[in-house]
Amino acid sequence: MALARLYSIEGRQKTHEMEYSTPGDFVLGAPAIAPAAIILNEPGWSPYCIDHTNHELVCVHLADSIDLAKSAFYYLTQYQRADRMLTLPLTALADLAGDLPDPNVVIIYSMGRCGTTLASLALNESPQAWSLSEPEVFNDRSLRLPPDAPVAGGDLVRLLIRIIFAQRARREATTLALKLRSQATFHMQQFIDARPDARAVFMYRDALGWGQSMYQFLGEFDWQDDIPADQRLPYWDFFSGGGPLSQLERYVETPSAATLTTMIGAGWLHCLETYLDRLAGGVQFLALRYNDLTLGRRHEIEKLFRHAGLDTSGLDGLDAVFDEDSQKGLSIGQREGKRRLSEAQISELRAVLDAHPRLRDPNLVLPDIYSR
C-alpha cells in the first residue's frame, strides 16, 4: 500500500491568487502519514499540482459540498477553500488509477480571453458531463517534468484524468470536459498521447478584440508597455507556453525592441499557426470563435454539445448561464480606469499581422473538421 504525507493547511501565501499553483502555496502543519488511496476513498480530494523536485503529486481537500465544476477557475477555488494537503509519489499513480474507468473526454484548447469559461459552465448543463475550468495539474508548467521523472507525458495525463474523474461530484456523468489554460495549446501532444480519442475544441477571437482584452488583463499584473531585455523571455513564456525567443523572431522583425503590443500580436499569430498545424496533422477540431459566440450563443453552444457527443437536452438551462457573469467575484478586472490600447498601439499590432499574409486578417475565421 502506497503511503502519503498529510498536512493541515494553516495559511496561504501566493503573491497573487491567480498565479500558477505550486507546492509552496500553503502554510502547512506538521505532516502525518496516510494511505495514498485516501484521495479516492474520501470525498473532496482533487489533484492540485506536481512537485517536480520530489516527483510527487500534490492534492488538496475541500469540503465535499463544493463542486469544482461550478468554479470559474478550478485552481483558484482549490487555493481559496482547501483545508488539507496531501503529497504522494508519482510512482503510486499507476496502482491507484490502474483499475479506474476512462471517461469520455472533451478538451478545450484556446488562446485565452475568448469565452472558454462560459463554454465550460455551459457544458455542465448536460447531465452527462462534468466540466472543469483550468485544473492546474494540467498546466504546461506542472507537466514540464524533468527527464528522470518516473511517469510523464501521455501516461501521466491519462492517469490524472482517471483520478480526477473518480471524484466527480455528479456521479451520473460519463464525460469529463477539461478547459485548459491557453498555454496547453503548445503542449497538446501529451494530451493526444493520453487520449487520442478525446473530442478537441479550439476557441479563439479576432486579433484586435483579443489584443485589447489581453492588454487589459496583463495590466492587472502591472505588465508595462516597454519590455526590459531581461523580461522578454518570461513574457514570451506566457504567450507561448515556454517557447524559445527564436519563435518570437518569426513574428517580430526586431525582437530586442519588442513592446507588449507587438508581443501580443506575435502571440495571436503563434497560437493560430499552432492550431492550423495541428489541424493539418489530423486533430479532429471544432473551432469556436468568440465573436460568433457573442452573436449567437445558443447556436454555437449547440455545436459544442454535438461535437462533444452530448445530448442537446442539456441546453434547456443555458439562459441562466448566459445571464450570469462567468467570472463574477474574481479579482481580475476589478481595477478602476481599465487601460486601453491607443491608436498608435493598434497600428503597431496591425503591422505585426500585416507582415504575415497567411494570418494578416484580424477577423480570420479558422477552418475545422466541419468546414474544410
C-alpha positions as CSV (number, residue, x, y, z in Angstrom):
1,M,0.0,0.0,0.0
2,A,1.4,3.4,-1.1
3,L,1.8,5.9,1.7
4,A,1.5,9.7,1.5
5,R,2.1,12.7,3.7
6,L,-0.9,14.6,5.0
7,Y,-0.9,18.2,6.2
8,S,-3.4,20.7,7.6
9,I,-3.4,24.0,5.8
10,E,-2.9,26.9,8.2
11,G,-2.3,29.7,5.8
12,R,-2.0,30.8,2.1
13,Q,1.0,32.7,0.7
14,K,0.6,33.4,-3.0
15,T,1.6,36.9,-4.1
16,H,-1.5,36.9,-6.4
17,E,-4.1,34.2,-6.0
18,M,-4.3,33.7,-9.8
19,E,-0.6,32.8,-10.1
20,Y,0.4,29.3,-11.2
21,S,-0.2,26.6,-8.5
22,T,2.9,25.3,-6.7
23,P,3.6,23.0,-3.7
24,G,4.7,26.1,-1.7
25,D,1.3,28.0,-1.9
26,F,0.3,27.0,1.6
27,V,1.5,27.3,5.1
28,L,1.3,23.7,6.4
29,G,1.0,22.0,9.8
30,A,3.2,19.0,10.8
31,P,3.0,16.0,8.4
32,A,1.2,12.8,9.2
33,I,1.4,9.5,7.3
34,A,-1.8,8.5,5.5
35,P,-2.6,5.9,2.8
36,A,-2.3,7.4,-0.7
37,A,-5.7,5.8,-1.6
38,I,-7.4,8.4,0.7
39,I,-7.7,10.6,-2.4
40,L,-10.1,8.1,-3.9
41,N,-11.8,6.8,-0.8
42,E,-12.6,10.2,0.9
43,P,-14.8,12.7,-0.9
44,G,-13.3,16.2,-1.5
45,W,-9.8,15.4,-2.7
46,S,-8.5,16.7,-6.1
47,P,-5.1,17.0,-7.8
48,Y,-3.6,20.5,-7.3
49,C,-0.1,20.4,-9.0
50,I,3.0,18.4,-9.4
51,D,6.1,18.7,-7.3
52,H,9.0,18.4,-9.7
53,T,11.7,18.3,-7.1
54,N,10.3,15.3,-5.2
55,H,8.4,13.6,-8.1
56,E,5.1,13.9,-6.2
57,L,1.5,14.6,-6.9
58,V,0.1,17.4,-4.7
59,C,-3.6,17.0,-3.8
60,V,-5.8,19.2,-1.7
61,H,-9.1,18.6,0.1
62,L,-12.2,20.8,0.0
63,A,-15.5,20.2,1.8
64,D,-17.4,17.7,-0.3
65,S,-20.3,20.2,-0.7
66,I,-18.0,22.2,-3.1
67,D,-18.5,21.2,-6.7
68,L,-15.3,22.4,-8.5
69,A,-17.3,22.2,-11.8
70,K,-19.1,25.4,-10.7
71,S,-15.9,27.3,-10.3
72,A,-14.8,29.8,-12.9
73,F,-11.3,28.7,-12.2
74,Y,-10.8,25.2,-10.6
75,Y,-7.3,26.0,-9.3
76,L,-8.5,29.3,-7.7
77,T,-11.3,27.6,-5.7
78,Q,-8.8,25.0,-4.6
79,Y,-6.4,27.6,-3.4
80,Q,-9.1,29.6,-1.6
81,R,-11.0,26.8,0.0
82,A,-8.6,23.9,0.6
83,D,-8.3,22.7,4.3
84,R,-5.8,19.9,3.9
85,M,-2.9,19.0,1.5
86,L,-1.5,15.6,0.7
87,T,1.6,14.6,-1.3
88,L,2.1,11.1,-2.8
89,P,4.8,9.7,-5.1
90,L,4.2,9.7,-8.8
91,T,5.1,6.0,-8.8
92,A,1.9,5.3,-6.8
93,L,-0.4,6.7,-9.5
94,A,-0.4,3.6,-11.8
95,D,-1.6,1.4,-8.9
96,L,-4.2,3.9,-7.7
97,A,-5.6,4.6,-11.2
98,G,-5.0,1.3,-12.9
99,D,-8.5,-0.1,-12.4
100,L,-10.4,3.2,-12.7
101,P,-12.6,3.8,-15.7
102,D,-11.6,6.0,-18.7
103,P,-14.4,8.6,-19.2
104,N,-15.2,10.1,-22.5
105,V,-13.1,13.3,-22.8
106,V,-13.6,16.7,-24.2
107,I,-10.6,19.1,-24.2
108,I,-11.0,22.8,-24.8
109,Y,-7.8,24.5,-26.0
110,S,-7.7,28.2,-26.7
111,M,-5.8,31.5,-26.9
112,G,-7.5,32.7,-23.7
113,R,-9.8,35.7,-23.2
114,C,-12.3,34.1,-25.7
115,G,-15.3,32.7,-23.8
116,T,-13.9,29.4,-22.6
117,T,-15.2,29.9,-19.1
118,L,-18.7,30.3,-20.4
119,A,-18.3,27.2,-22.6
120,S,-17.1,25.2,-19.6
121,L,-20.0,26.3,-17.5
122,A,-22.4,25.6,-20.4
123,L,-21.2,22.0,-20.7
124,N,-22.1,21.5,-17.1
125,E,-25.7,21.9,-18.0
126,S,-25.6,18.5,-19.5
127,P,-26.3,15.7,-17.0
128,Q,-23.8,13.6,-19.0
129,A,-20.9,15.9,-18.4
130,W,-18.6,17.1,-15.6
131,S,-16.7,20.1,-16.9
132,L,-13.7,21.6,-15.1
133,S,-12.2,25.1,-15.8
134,E,-8.4,25.1,-15.7
135,P,-7.3,22.2,-13.4
136,E,-3.8,23.5,-12.7
137,V,-2.3,20.0,-12.5
138,F,-2.6,20.0,-16.3
139,N,-0.9,23.4,-16.9
140,D,2.2,23.4,-19.0
141,R,4.5,24.2,-16.1
142,S,3.1,21.4,-13.9
143,L,3.6,18.9,-16.8
144,R,7.1,20.0,-17.7
145,L,8.7,17.2,-15.7
146,P,12.4,16.5,-15.7
147,P,13.8,13.6,-17.7
148,D,14.2,11.4,-14.7
149,A,10.5,11.6,-13.6
150,P,9.1,8.1,-13.1
151,V,5.9,8.9,-15.1
152,A,5.3,11.8,-17.5
153,G,3.7,12.9,-20.8
154,G,0.7,10.9,-22.0
155,D,1.0,8.3,-19.3
156,L,0.8,10.8,-16.6
157,V,-2.1,12.7,-18.2
158,R,-4.1,9.5,-18.7
159,L,-3.7,8.6,-15.0
160,L,-4.6,12.1,-13.8
161,I,-7.8,12.1,-15.9
162,R,-8.9,8.9,-14.3
163,I,-8.2,10.1,-10.8
164,I,-9.9,13.5,-11.3
165,F,-13.0,11.8,-12.8
166,A,-13.2,9.3,-10.0
167,Q,-14.0,12.2,-7.6
168,R,-16.7,13.7,-9.8
169,A,-19.5,15.4,-7.9
170,R,-22.1,14.4,-10.5
171,R,-21.9,10.6,-10.3
172,E,-24.1,10.0,-13.4
173,A,-21.7,11.9,-15.7
174,T,-19.9,9.8,-18.3
175,T,-17.9,12.7,-20.0
176,L,-15.1,14.7,-18.5
177,A,-14.6,18.1,-20.1
178,L,-11.3,19.9,-19.4
179,K,-11.0,23.6,-20.2
180,L,-7.2,24.2,-20.1
181,R,-5.1,27.3,-19.8
182,S,-4.1,28.8,-23.2
183,Q,-0.5,27.5,-22.9
184,A,-1.8,23.9,-23.2
185,T,-2.2,24.6,-26.9
186,F,1.5,24.4,-27.3
187,H,1.8,21.2,-25.3
188,M,-1.1,19.3,-27.0
189,Q,0.9,16.2,-27.9
190,Q,0.9,14.8,-24.3
191,F,-2.9,15.1,-24.3
192,I,-3.1,13.4,-27.7
193,D,-0.9,10.7,-26.5
194,A,-3.0,10.2,-23.4
195,R,-6.4,10.2,-25.1
196,P,-6.2,10.2,-28.9
197,D,-10.0,9.7,-28.9
198,A,-10.7,13.0,-27.0
199,R,-13.0,15.5,-28.6
200,A,-10.9,18.5,-29.3
201,V,-12.2,22.1,-29.3
202,F,-10.2,25.3,-30.1
203,M,-11.6,28.7,-29.1
204,Y,-10.2,31.9,-30.4
205,R,-11.0,35.6,-31.0
206,D,-10.4,38.4,-33.5
207,A,-6.9,39.9,-33.2
208,L,-8.0,43.4,-32.1
209,G,-10.6,42.3,-29.6
210,W,-8.2,39.7,-28.2
211,G,-5.4,42.2,-28.1
212,Q,-7.4,44.7,-26.1
213,S,-8.7,42.1,-23.7
214,M,-5.2,40.7,-23.2
215,Y,-3.6,44.2,-22.8
216,Q,-6.2,45.0,-20.1
217,F,-5.8,41.5,-18.4
218,L,-2.0,41.9,-18.2
219,G,-2.4,45.4,-16.7
220,E,-3.8,43.6,-13.6
221,F,-0.3,42.2,-13.2
222,D,1.5,45.5,-13.9
223,W,2.9,44.4,-17.2
224,Q,4.3,47.6,-18.8
225,D,4.3,48.6,-22.5
226,D,8.1,48.7,-22.7
227,I,9.6,45.2,-22.1
228,P,13.0,45.2,-20.4
229,A,15.6,43.0,-22.1
230,D,15.7,40.6,-19.2
231,Q,11.9,40.2,-19.3
232,R,11.5,39.3,-23.0
233,L,11.8,35.5,-22.4
234,P,9.4,35.4,-19.3
235,Y,6.9,37.5,-21.3
236,W,7.1,35.2,-24.3
237,D,6.9,32.2,-22.0
238,F,3.4,33.4,-21.1
239,F,2.3,33.7,-24.7
240,S,4.0,30.5,-26.0
241,G,3.9,28.0,-23.1
242,G,7.6,28.1,-22.6
243,G,8.7,28.6,-26.2
244,P,12.2,30.0,-27.0
245,L,12.7,33.5,-28.1
246,S,13.6,32.2,-31.6
247,Q,9.8,31.8,-32.0
248,L,9.3,35.5,-31.4
249,E,11.8,36.3,-34.1
250,R,9.4,34.7,-36.7
251,Y,6.8,37.4,-35.9
252,V,8.6,40.5,-34.8
253,E,11.3,42.0,-37.0
254,T,13.4,43.3,-34.1
255,P,12.7,41.1,-31.1
256,S,15.1,43.1,-28.9
257,A,12.8,46.1,-29.4
258,A,9.6,44.2,-28.8
259,T,6.9,46.0,-27.0
260,L,4.0,44.5,-25.1
261,T,1.7,45.3,-28.1
262,T,4.0,43.6,-30.7
263,M,4.3,40.6,-28.4
264,I,0.5,40.4,-28.1
265,G,0.4,40.4,-31.9
266,A,3.0,37.7,-32.1
267,G,1.2,35.6,-29.5
268,W,-2.0,35.8,-31.6
269,L,-0.2,34.7,-34.7
270,H,1.7,31.9,-32.9
271,C,-1.4,30.4,-31.4
272,L,-3.3,30.4,-34.7
273,E,-0.4,28.9,-36.5
274,T,-0.1,26.2,-33.9
275,Y,-3.8,25.4,-34.3
276,L,-3.6,25.2,-38.1
277,D,-0.5,22.9,-37.9
278,R,-2.3,20.6,-35.5
279,L,-5.5,20.6,-37.7
280,A,-3.4,19.7,-40.7
281,G,-1.8,17.0,-38.7
282,G,-5.1,15.2,-38.1
283,V,-6.5,16.5,-34.8
284,Q,-10.3,16.5,-35.1
285,F,-11.0,20.1,-34.0
286,L,-14.2,22.0,-33.7
287,A,-13.2,25.7,-33.9
288,L,-15.4,28.2,-32.0
289,R,-14.9,31.9,-32.4
290,Y,-15.7,34.3,-29.6
291,N,-17.2,36.8,-32.0
292,D,-19.7,34.2,-33.2
293,L,-20.4,33.1,-29.6
294,T,-21.4,36.6,-28.6
295,L,-23.8,36.9,-31.6
296,G,-25.4,33.5,-31.5
297,R,-24.7,31.9,-28.1
298,R,-27.2,29.1,-28.3
299,H,-26.2,28.1,-31.9
300,E,-22.5,28.0,-31.0
301,I,-23.1,26.0,-27.8
302,E,-25.3,23.6,-29.7
303,K,-22.3,22.9,-32.0
304,L,-20.1,22.3,-28.9
305,F,-22.6,19.9,-27.4
306,R,-22.9,17.9,-30.7
307,H,-19.2,17.8,-31.1
308,A,-18.8,16.6,-27.5
309,G,-21.3,13.8,-28.1
310,L,-23.7,15.2,-25.6
311,D,-27.5,15.2,-25.7
312,T,-28.7,18.7,-26.5
313,S,-31.5,18.4,-24.0
314,G,-28.9,19.8,-21.6
315,L,-29.3,23.2,-23.4
316,D,-32.5,23.9,-21.6
317,G,-30.8,25.7,-18.7
318,L,-28.4,27.8,-20.8
319,D,-30.2,31.2,-20.4
320,A,-29.2,31.3,-16.7
321,V,-25.6,30.5,-17.7
322,F,-25.6,33.2,-20.3
323,D,-27.1,35.8,-18.0
324,E,-24.5,35.2,-15.2
325,D,-21.1,36.8,-15.3
326,S,-18.9,33.8,-15.7
327,Q,-16.1,35.4,-13.7
328,K,-18.2,37.3,-11.1
329,G,-16.4,38.0,-7.9
330,L,-12.9,37.4,-9.2
331,S,-10.1,40.0,-8.5
332,I,-9.3,40.2,-12.2
333,G,-10.9,43.1,-14.0
334,Q,-11.8,45.0,-10.8
335,R,-9.4,47.9,-11.2
336,E,-10.8,51.3,-11.9
337,G,-9.8,53.0,-15.1
338,K,-9.0,49.9,-17.1
339,R,-6.3,50.7,-19.6
340,R,-7.0,50.7,-23.4
341,L,-4.8,50.3,-26.4
342,S,-4.0,53.6,-28.0
343,E,-4.5,54.2,-31.8
344,A,-0.7,54.0,-32.1
345,Q,-0.6,50.7,-30.4
346,I,-3.4,49.3,-32.6
347,S,-1.4,50.4,-35.6
348,E,1.6,48.6,-34.1
349,L,-0.4,45.4,-33.6
350,R,-1.8,45.6,-37.2
351,A,1.8,46.0,-38.5
352,V,2.8,42.7,-36.9
353,L,-0.2,40.9,-38.6
354,D,0.5,42.6,-42.0
355,A,3.9,41.0,-42.1
356,H,2.3,37.6,-42.2
357,P,0.0,37.2,-45.2
358,R,-1.4,33.8,-44.1
359,L,-2.9,35.3,-41.0
360,R,-3.0,39.0,-41.6
361,D,-6.8,39.3,-41.5
362,P,-7.6,40.3,-37.8
363,N,-11.1,38.8,-38.3
364,L,-9.9,35.5,-39.7
365,V,-12.4,32.6,-39.5
366,L,-10.5,29.3,-38.9
367,P,-11.3,26.1,-40.6
368,D,-12.1,22.9,-38.6
369,I,-13.2,19.4,-39.4
370,Y,-16.7,20.6,-40.3
371,S,-15.7,23.3,-42.7
372,R,-12.5,22.4,-44.5
